[in-house]
Amino acid sequence: MNYDGIVIGGGPAGIFAAITAARQGSRVLLLERNDRLGKKLLITGKGRCNVTNNCSAQEVQQNTPRNGRFLFSALAAFPPEKTMAFFEENGCPLKTERGNRVFPVTDKAISILECLQKELRRAGVTVKTARVKQILAEAGIVTGVRTQNEVISAKWVILATGGASYPTTGSTGDGYTMAAQLGHTVVPAEGSLVPLETAGQDAQDMQGLSLRNVGVKLLNAKGKVLYKDFGELLFTHFGVSGPTVLSASCHLKGDGCRLVIDMKPALEDSKLDERIQRDLEMYKNRAMENALIDLLPRSMIPVVLRRLEIDPTMQANSLTKQKRRALVELLKGLSLEITGKRPVAEAIITSGGVKTGEIDPKTMESKKVKGLYFAGEVIDCDAYTGGFNLQIAWATAYAAGISACKNGV
Ligand SMILES: Cc1cc2nc3c(=O)[nH]c(=O)nc-3n(C[C@H](O)[C@H](O)[C@H](O)COP(=O)(O)OP(=O)(O)OC[C@H]3O[C@@H](n4cnc5c(N)ncnc54)[C@H](O)[C@@H]3O)c2cc1C
């Protein structure tokens, strides 16, 4: 069997690029190293798959802190509304939730994958299990690929091997090696949307505690605010995680950063002070460790008292005004020193990848090797949570699929 083109990687970007190219009339071979497609797709959105964000192309760019501008043309040609239309028209109804996050109405990622697989079959894409080792090129033009046991010729190749996070899903960074072999610059991979490690014992003492509706600020060593958010945060055995922390991680720069949590963002200092005074009056004969139970989650009380050097057994009515003020200050700004990110393997997204300056942003074609295209997370672009990363996969895959065909049907 002769193929016009080969797509390497059966994740969302690879599958969608293959469908797009095949619908244009190309004979397409999709090679996936796992014995099934879309292993990572199935765990997206906690198994529900936040497939895109119901917003404009411009808003997707604004939510892509790393190389968002590179995506201008791809998103203009394939914005979220086209993603939604694709799934709806092909038998997978969607719904929009808080923050414009779009999910399949079934609340199951498998519905998205099944829809894509049906379209792969309908478009006539050949799918094979094989791990590609090398992309072959002669005189700067793609000629095919080498897998572990054969050489397959093609006029074009789309590299869609994903990043280096969650490697058990198959995304182990193979694409970086293959792109580098062909002369591409690969920006070193690190985690983005990744939990953060903190100094000391405090986070560990509160592990398992999930806070809702808190204010979160990430500050650099000079005290400059790098990121500000409101929402959920989770304490873990190594530090902090949860949606606000994952988003903050995209902005972490340099040593000495701190995460500052406002436990009571709805209350000004004076109101919080009044509230604390009421609690202390109500529980005046209790020990301090039992007097804050209405104000704070139980596992946080020992941490707060330790920080303020308040004896937990001290009676509530003995608390000095000065210590009470310090309590207000602490609850409005519980500061944790960040010591680093968790490893890239634990990150939702890989930051880094094939340098965008070496890719034509309209066609996703390599500026170094003719007939080589890129799609999805293998490119050095990454966005916040909210369906934006999958939208990048769909849009870049569409651009690559359309232009690869033009190159050689
Ligand atoms: C836990 C988790 C939850 C997430 N939730 C969301 C969400 O709800 N919404 C959202 O927008 N984004 C989410 N993401 C991010 C999203 O999953 C990725 O952005 C997306 O999967 C990238 O698609 P891709 O096709 O580029 O790469 P991948 O999905 O990583 O697919 C790459 C494929 O290439 C294959 N491959 C790799 N090397 C080779 C090789 N040498 N030969 C053949 N095949 C190879 C891999 O096995 C893999 O199947 C989540 C990520 C994680 C980890």
PDBQT file of the ligand as one rigid body, heavy atoms in Angstrom, charges set to zero:
ROOT
HETATM    1  C1  LIG A 501      -4.468  14.512  33.297  1.00  0.00    +0.000 C 
HETATM    2  C2  LIG A 501      -4.632  15.429  32.111  1.00  0.00    +0.000 A 
HETATM    3  C3  LIG A 501      -5.830  16.073  31.907  1.00  0.00    +0.000 A 
HETATM    4  C4  LIG A 501      -5.982  16.953  30.830  1.00  0.00    +0.000 A 
HETATM    5  N1  LIG A 501      -7.200  17.536  30.636  1.00  0.00    +0.000 NA
HETATM    6  C5  LIG A 501      -7.364  18.390  29.599  1.00  0.00    +0.000 A 
HETATM    7  C6  LIG A 501      -8.636  18.957  29.315  1.00  0.00    +0.000 A 
HETATM    8  O1  LIG A 501      -9.645  18.616  29.937  1.00  0.00    +0.000 OA
HETATM    9  N2  LIG A 501      -8.718  19.860  28.296  1.00  0.00    +0.000 N 
HETATM   10  C7  LIG A 501      -7.633  20.221  27.540  1.00  0.00    +0.000 A 
HETATM   11  O2  LIG A 501      -7.764  21.074  26.661  1.00  0.00    +0.000 OA
HETATM   12  N3  LIG A 501      -6.433  19.627  27.730  1.00  0.00    +0.000 NA
HETATM   13  C8  LIG A 501      -6.279  18.718  28.727  1.00  0.00    +0.000 A 
HETATM   14  N4  LIG A 501      -5.066  18.097  28.899  1.00  0.00    +0.000 N 
HETATM   15  C9  LIG A 501      -4.005  18.364  27.918  1.00  0.00    +0.000 C 
HETATM   16  C10 LIG A 501      -4.257  17.519  26.644  1.00  0.00    +0.000 C 
HETATM   17  O3  LIG A 501      -4.438  16.174  27.031  1.00  0.00    +0.000 OA
HETATM   18  C11 LIG A 501      -3.087  17.630  25.678  1.00  0.00    +0.000 C 
HETATM   19  O4  LIG A 501      -2.887  18.978  25.368  1.00  0.00    +0.000 OA
HETATM   20  C12 LIG A 501      -3.368  16.850  24.399  1.00  0.00    +0.000 C 
HETATM   21  O5  LIG A 501      -3.553  15.472  24.684  1.00  0.00    +0.000 OA
HETATM   22  C13 LIG A 501      -2.245  17.025  23.386  1.00  0.00    +0.000 C 
HETATM   23  O6  LIG A 501      -2.566  16.275  22.259  1.00  0.00    +0.000 OA
HETATM   24  P1  LIG A 501      -1.447  15.680  21.295  1.00  0.00    +0.000 P 
HETATM   25  O7  LIG A 501      -2.170  14.846  20.304  1.00  0.00    +0.000 OA
HETATM   26  O8  LIG A 501      -0.557  16.758  20.832  1.00  0.00    +0.000 OA
HETATM   27  O9  LIG A 501      -0.545  14.755  22.227  1.00  0.00    +0.000 OA
HETATM   28  P2  LIG A 501      -0.888  13.405  23.032  1.00  0.00    +0.000 P 
HETATM   29  O10 LIG A 501      -2.281  13.400  23.490  1.00  0.00    +0.000 OA
HETATM   30  O11 LIG A 501       0.197  13.303  24.039  1.00  0.00    +0.000 OA
HETATM   31  O12 LIG A 501      -0.739  12.266  21.933  1.00  0.00    +0.000 OA
HETATM   32  C14 LIG A 501       0.500  11.905  21.373  1.00  0.00    +0.000 C 
HETATM   33  C15 LIG A 501       0.416  10.473  20.906  1.00  0.00    +0.000 C 
HETATM   34  O13 LIG A 501       1.615  10.151  20.192  1.00  0.00    +0.000 OA
HETATM   35  C16 LIG A 501       1.997   8.830  20.511  1.00  0.00    +0.000 C 
HETATM   36  N5  LIG A 501       3.435   8.692  20.268  1.00  0.00    +0.000 N 
HETATM   37  C17 LIG A 501       4.434   9.265  20.959  1.00  0.00    +0.000 A 
HETATM   38  N6  LIG A 501       5.623   8.919  20.431  1.00  0.00    +0.000 NA
HETATM   39  C18 LIG A 501       5.357   8.107  19.372  1.00  0.00    +0.000 A 
HETATM   40  C19 LIG A 501       6.166   7.423  18.416  1.00  0.00    +0.000 A 
HETATM   41  N7  LIG A 501       7.494   7.484  18.450  1.00  0.00    +0.000 N 
HETATM   42  N8  LIG A 501       5.553   6.670  17.456  1.00  0.00    +0.000 NA
HETATM   43  C20 LIG A 501       4.197   6.569  17.426  1.00  0.00    +0.000 A 
HETATM   44  N9  LIG A 501       3.386   7.179  18.305  1.00  0.00    +0.000 NA
HETATM   45  C21 LIG A 501       3.964   7.948  19.258  1.00  0.00    +0.000 A 
HETATM   46  C22 LIG A 501       1.626   8.701  21.986  1.00  0.00    +0.000 C 
HETATM   47  O14 LIG A 501       1.507   7.353  22.373  1.00  0.00    +0.000 OA
HETATM   48  C23 LIG A 501       0.327   9.470  22.047  1.00  0.00    +0.000 C 
HETATM   49  O15 LIG A 501      -0.787   8.624  21.841  1.00  0.00    +0.000 OA
HETATM   50  C24 LIG A 501      -4.897  17.193  29.952  1.00  0.00    +0.000 A 
HETATM   51  C25 LIG A 501      -3.692  16.513  30.146  1.00  0.00    +0.000 A 
HETATM   52  C26 LIG A 501      -3.555  15.632  31.208  1.00  0.00    +0.000 A 
HETATM   53  C27 LIG A 501      -2.252  14.912  31.391  1.00  0.00    +0.000 C 
ENDROOT
TORSDOF 0
